[in-house]
C-alpha cells in the first residue's frame, strides 16, 4: 500500500475515533455543571448552586436516543410544517434519564443545515422557566441572527411548544446565545 493511501486511512480512522469519543475543547464545550462560559469564551467556575443545570451536549455526532440503561419515555415533539404556519405534533420515544435534553437535541438536530448548525447548548431551570443557551458551531456559515422568520419559527417555536406541552413542569422558555438574550 502506498504512503498516500495509508495516510488517508490513518486520517479517516482518527476522525472517526474522535467523533465517536466526543472529543471537544473545554473552552467551547465545558463539561462540568459548574463551568460557565464568559463573554470572552473562557471557562470560569460558577460556585453558586442552581436548581437544575445540564452540561453542554455536543450535537455533531449521533446522540443516544436512550439512556445507558435503556429506559425510555414517550414525548410529543412539535415541528414546523413546510410553510412555517403551524406546528405538527409527533409522538417519539426518548431517554427517560434526561428527557428534556433528548427532546432539545432531537429538535436542534432537525434544524441543522449545510450552512447553519448548532454544536451544543446549556440548560438551566428556575421556577418553571427553562433557559436554553445555544452554541453556534464554529464552522457554521450563518449565525442565529441571519435565520429567516421561517427558520426562527421552526427552531424556537418547536423547542418552546415541545418543552411546555410535555409533562416537565416548564411554563416558559427563554433563549440565549453564549449568555446573551436572543430577542425574537
Helices and strands as residue ranges (DSSP letters): H 3-21, E 35-37, E 43-45, E 52-54, E 72-80, E 87-95, H 99-111, E 118-126, E 129-136, G 144-146, H 149-152, I 153-157, H 158-165, E 172-177, E 180-181
